[in-house]
Structures are given as C-alpha cells and as structure tokens.
Amino acid sequence: MTFGQIIKKLRRDADITQERLAEVLSVSAQAVSRWETDTGMPDVSLLPPLANLFGVTTDYLLGVDITKKDENIAAICKKANTYSERGYFAEAREILEQGLKQYPNNYRMMRDLMYVSNYQYRAASDAKDTELAEKYKSEAIDLGEAILAGSTEDSTRHSAVQILCFLYKDSKNAKRAAELAESMPFMAISRDFLLPVVTDGDRCYKETQSKVFNLVQFLEVAIGSMNVKLDSGEYAYTSEMRAALRDKQIAFLHLMFENGDFGFFDTHLHYIHKNQAMYYAKVGDNEKAIEHLRHAAADLLIGCPHHTHGKRNIFIHRHFVDQAEILKDHADGAAHVGDLLIGDAAHGKAVDHDPPGGRYNLPGEQLDNGGFAGPGGAHQKDKVPILYSKRNTL
C-alpha cells in the first residue's frame, strides 16, 4: 500500500474523520486529503504523532516491511561477522558502514561495528600505531555510548558495557569503567545462573553447558587478575607466586578441556606460556622455559583470531620455535634471556607483566609496555637489551 492508502485505512479503522485528524495534528483538512490521495506528504515532524495516534510505528506508516528489514539487517551482520571472524576487519567494517547508511542508528549493526573497532584498536596497539589505535578506540567508545543512550535491548546494551569497561580502563578513566561495571546485574541474578535452574530437559542441558563454560571463563580470568599491581606500584604477589598462579591457570584450563580443544582460550594460553617461559629463563630453568615456549608457539598458531591475518601468526609461531631451539643450545639461559626472547610478537613487552582477564576480543589481553626484567629487576629495564628479534643470532 502507498502512504496515502495506509493513512486512509488507519483513519477509517479508528473511525476518525479527516476534519478530526486535521484538528488533532493542527493542519488543514485539505492537507489530510492530499496525504490520502498521495498528492502530498506530511512534514517529517508529524510522522511520530501520526504513528502514536494510530498505535503503529513510523516504519509501518512509510510502508516499510518490518520482517524484510529485520532479515536484511541480520544478513548484513552475518556477512560482516563472517569476515571479522577470519580477521578481515576492514572488509567487515565496510559492510557494516554501508549497512548503517541503509538503516541509520540500527543498534545491532552499531554493536557489531563497535566489536570491529575494538579489534582494530587492539591490532593498531600491537603494531605500535598510536594515532590509529586512538582513532579506533575513540570510535568504539562513541559507538558504545550511543548504544547505551538509545538502545532498549538488554543484550545489546550489556555487550556495549562489556567492551566499554575495558576501553575506559585503557583510557585511564577508571571512574567511568567502574560506573558501567556496577550497572551490570549480579552473577546470582544473571540468566546464566537462573536458566539452568528453571528449565528442564534439552533446554536445561544446553543452558547448563553454557553456564559451565562461562564459569570456566570467569574463574580463568579471576586467577589471572590476581597478578595485579597495587596502588603503591608493587605487585600483590612475588614473581614466584605469580608464576605459581599462571601454573594454576594452565592446570585449570587443561582440567576443564580434557580433549585439548580450548577454543578462544588458546589465546590466553599463549600469553600465559610466554610469560612462564620468560620467568623460567630469567631464573635459569632452561628446561621449563623451552617447554613453555613450545606451548606458546602452538597456542599462538591455533588462537589469536584478533590478529590481522594467519600469515602473521605463522611467522610468530616460527619465531617462538626458533627461540626454543636457540635457548636449548645455551647452558646459561638467564644470561641470554635479553637476546633470545622477544615480547609480545616483536613489541618489547615486559617479562613480569601478566595480562589481566578478558576474552580475546577485549583489551584484557594487552600486556603492559616495557623492557625485559633482567637480574636487577623490571625497574632496570633501561640496562637490559629490548630486542624484537635475536639481534645477533637469528
């Protein structure tokens, strides 16, 4: 139906005359007549009052097929996600930006674009491109705040809050990060807690699996978050205790995923094993350092979906294997740690820094910048060579 036909049908169904409709909207009866004969259109400012009067949406007034619209949006998001899941974030961004031109202020697409911006922020940070990283981070924050300001869908809002918390933490805006975190439901009243309790049969089984998986993630992140610096600048635990906590993370994940399929936890394991390798090399335990390096290489090859493309993963994987072989040939691993170990994929990260919790698409995986902690400790990083590769050997 045309706009005029829709208005005419709604008016007659409501048993309202053209004159009465004109009076309510403060226009002339002739204007209403022109609308209904499709010889004129109301001012855009009159569409919301018209929709409210007849109890319909503005989309319905304009003849938009809501079902078709939802299907189109779902198809756009699915296509974009297909690219982003494979690490092609530029392509995913283009699809979503074009979709938002067709459906402005669609919060589902805005949420997915926020995900992409967050991924690209991480990749730019890894590449030490500060300007680009800041651009993507600011864009992700703006999208998240727009979602919170306009969306009424809980799942979309909660996704935005989750990412915003980490982005604001990265931006040194702890107050806003805490405000958003405090706005989220308590664990005991969450869907993950309640659904396995109130459902039965297949639904109960499915929801219980989801709950266990989320609890695994929560506990793994919680253990990692214990490796935290206090306000004084000192770590809450010694290097030895932090290494023991990392061992607990590894053991816990192996306990929960006995078949060795860790999913996105492969990314976490890469960072954990890498830090363990650096720690053991520092204290002179070559055997354990080599073992953790090999695990770090294997986990990196499988995981790290947020890095740009698979080629980079394979290159870094080869580098970690090379490190293990070189370290194996040196009896005094601690003396060579500065020369033999790189940080986070050639970015000069510190030995003693552990990634706080967070899924692979969140900033929690970022390690603090810094040099390697030599025999004198992390504070003497200016005295220890920071190498992006084996300076004289590779």
N, C-alpha and C positions, 0 to 999 in steps of 0.2 A: 504493500500500500504506500501511497505518497504521503507526505507530511499532512497535506490538507485532508486526505481521507482518514488518517489516524485521528486528527483533531475532531473532525466531524463525528466520527464513531464514538469517541470518548465523551464528547459533549452530549450526544443523544442518549448514550447508555447512562449517563449521570442525570438525565432529564433536566438539562440546563439550556436555556435559550441563548442565542447569540448575544442578545442585549445584556443578559445577566453576566455572561462570561466577560463581555467587554467592560462592564461596570467593575467586576472584581479585579480585572487587570489594569484598569484606568486607561483603556483605549476605546476607540470608537467601534460601533457595531459593524461599520463598513470595513474596518481593519480585520475583524474576525472573519467576515465574509470573504475577503481576499485570501486569507490564510486557507480557508476551507476549499476554495476553488483553485488553489495553487497559483494564484496570480500575485501573491505577496508572501513575505515571511516575517514573523515577529522578530523584534530585536533579540539578540542573543541573551540579554539580561532577563528576558521574560520566560526563557525555557525552564529554569528551575521552579518558578512559581506555577507554571503550567503543569509541570510534572508532579509537583506536590499536590496540586488541586485534584488531579485525577488519580493519584496514587500509583504513578508509574515512574520509570527512570527517564532521564533526558535521552539516553540511548534509544529507548523504546519510541519516544516522540519522533526521533530523527530516522526511525526505521532501521536501526542497527540490529542485526541478528545477533543476539547475545551469545547463543550457543556457538555460532560460527566464529564470533570474536574470540571466545574462550579457546576454541580449538586452534585458531591461528596463533594466539599467544603461546599456547602450550607447544605448538610445533616450532615456533621461533626459539623458545627456551631450550627445547630438546636438541635442536640443531646446534645452538651455541654451546650447550654442555658437552656435546659430542666432541667439539674442538677443544674446549678447555680441559676436559679430562685427559686429552692426549698431549697437553702442554702448548697448544696453539692458541695462545691468549689474544693475540692481535686479531685473528680471524673471528674468535668468539666475541670480542669487543665490537667489531664492525657489524656483526649480525644483530647484536643487542641494541646498538645505537640506531641502526636502521629501523628496528622494531619499535623503538621508543618514538621515532618520528611518526610512525603509523599509529601508535597507541600511546600518546603522551601520558606521563605520570602513571604508567602501569607499574604497580609496586613489585610485582613478581619479577618483571624484567629489570627493574631498578635494583632489586636484591641480587639477581644474578650478575648484573654489571658491577655491583659492589664486590662480589666474590672475585671477579676478573681483575678489578683494580687492586684488590688486596694481593692477589697472586703476583701481579706485575710490580707492585710495590716491593714485595719480597725479592723478586728476581733482580730489580734495579738496585736494591740494597746490597744483595750478594755481589753484584758487579761493581759496587762502589760508585754508582752513578747517583750522587746525592740529589742533584737537581731533578732528575727523572723520578727518583724514589719519592721525593717530597710531593711532586705533582700527583702521582698515583695515590699516595696516602691521603692527600687533601681531598682528592676526588672521592675516594672511598668513604671518608668521613662525611662529606657533604651528602652523598647518596644515603648513607645510614641515617643521618639526622632528618633528611627529607622523608624517609620511610617512617621514622618514629613520629614525625609531625602529621602525616596524612593517613597512613595505613591503619586499619582497624583489625587486620588479621593477625592473630597471636603468633602463628608460626613464622610469618614474615618479619614481624617486629622482633621476635626473640632471636632470629638469625642475625638481624641487624645489630642487636645489642651485643651478641656474642663477639662479632668481629670488632665493633666499636670499642669494646673494653680493651682489647689488645692494642688497637690503633692509638687510643688515647694514652695507654701506658707507654707506648713507643714515643709519643709526643710529649712525654713528661707531664701529662695532665692527669695526675693520679686522682684528683678530686672528681672529675667527670667520669673516669673509669669506675671509681667506687660507686658513684651515684647510679650508674647504669647496672652494675652488678647487683646492687642492693634492690633494684626494681624487679629482678627476676624471682620466680617462685622458689620456695624452699624445696629441697630434694624430696622431702616426705609428702609434699602435695603435688609433685610433678606427675605427668602422665606415665613416665617410665616406672614410677613406684606404684601407681594406682591400678593401671590396666591389667598387669598380671594377676592382681588380687581379685578384681571384679569380673574377669572374663573366664570362660571355660573352653574346653576342647581345643580345636586347632588354633583359635584366636589366642587362647591363653598360652599355648606353646610358642607361638610366634612372638607374642609380647614378652614372654619370659626370656627368650633368646636375645631380644633387643635390650632388655634390662640388664642382663649379664654382660653383654658387650659394652654397654655404656658404663657399667660399674668397673669393668676392666680398664677402660679409658680413664675414668675418674681416679682410680687408685694408682695407675701408672703415672698420671700427671701429678698426683699428690706426692708420691715418693720423690719424683724429680724436683718438685717445688721446694722440698726440704733443703735443697742445695742453694740457699738464699743468703745474700749479704744482708747484714743488719744495718741499721741507720748509722752506726759507727764506721761502716765501711769494711768491717771484718766479717768473715763468713761465720755462720752459726755453728759450723762443724769444721773440723780439721780436714786436711787433704785426704788423710787415711779414712776418715769417717765418710767423706763424700764419695770416695772410691767404693766403699762398702755399700753405700746407698745405690750407686749405679749398678753394682752386682745384684742387688735386690731387685732393681727394675728389670734387669735381664732375666733373672730367675723367674720372676713373676710372669713375664710375658711368655716364656717357654712353658711354664706350668699351664697357662690358660690356652695356649695354642700349640698343643702337642704335635699336630701334624706339620708344624713349621710354616704354615701359611699365616703370616702376621698381618696381611692387608697393609693399610697405611702405617701401621706400627713399624714397618721396615724402616721408614724414615727416622723414627725415634731411635731405633736400634743402631742405625748408622752413627748418629751423634753420640750415643752412649758408648758404643765400642770405640769410637775415635778418641773420645776423652779418656777412656780407660787405657788405650794404647799409649797416649801421651803421658799419662800418670805413671804407668809401669816403666816406660822408657826413662822417665825422669828419675825414678828410684833405682834404676839399674836392673830391672827384671825383664831381660830381653825376651825370654820365652813367652811370658804373658803379653808383652807388648806386640809381638808378632802375631799371636793368636787373635788379639783384638783388632789388629789392623786388617787381617784377612776377613774377619766378620764384618768390619766396617765397609770393606770393598764390596762384599757380597750383598749387604743390605742396601748400599747405595745403588748398585746396579738394578736391584729389584724395585726399590722405592723411589723417593724424591720426585713425585709427579709434578711438583710445583716448579721444578727447574725447567728451563726453556724447552729443551728437546733431548731425546735419548742420546744423541751423539755426545753431549756434554757429560752425561752420566757415565758412558762407556770410557771416555777419556780419563775421568777422575778415578773410576774403578781401576783402570790400568795403573794409574799413578799410585794408588794405595797398595796394589800388589807389588809394584816396584819398591815402594818404601819398605815393605816387609822383607823383601829379598835383600835389600841393602843393609837393613838393620841386623838381619840374621848374620851377616858377614862381620859385624863389629862386636867384639867382646865387651867393649865399654859403651853400651847403648846410651847411658845417660850423657856421656861426653859428646855424643853425636846427635842428640835429640834436636838441637837447633838446626843442624844441617839436613837431617834425614826426614823430619816430619813436617808436613805442611798443616795449616789450619783448615778452616772450612773451605775446601775446594779452592785453594790458592787465594785466600783472603786474609791471611795473617791473624787467625783467631788465637785467643789465649788458652793455654793448657788447662788452667784451673777453673775455667768458666763452664758452667753446665747450662744447657737450655732449660728454661722453665717450661711448665706444662703447656699443652696446646696441641690441637690437631695439626696435620701437615699444612692445612690451608690457613693457619693462624700464625701470628707473629711469635708465639711462644717458642718456636724452634730457633729463633735467631740467637746466636751466641754473641756475647759482648766483644767488641773490638779490642785488640791488644796484642802484645807480643807473647812469645813463649816464656813460661816461667822457668828460669834456669836455676842453678843451685842456690842462688841468692834469693829466690822467691819471685813472685809475679811483679813485685814493685820495682825490680831491677830489669825490667824488660828492655830498657834502652841499652843494656850491656849484652843482650843476647841477640844473635842474628835472627831477623824475621825473614824467612825465605818462602817464596811462593813455589819454589821447586828446589830440588837438590842443586845448590848453586854451582858446585864444582864437580859433581859426580854424574848426575842424570844427563 
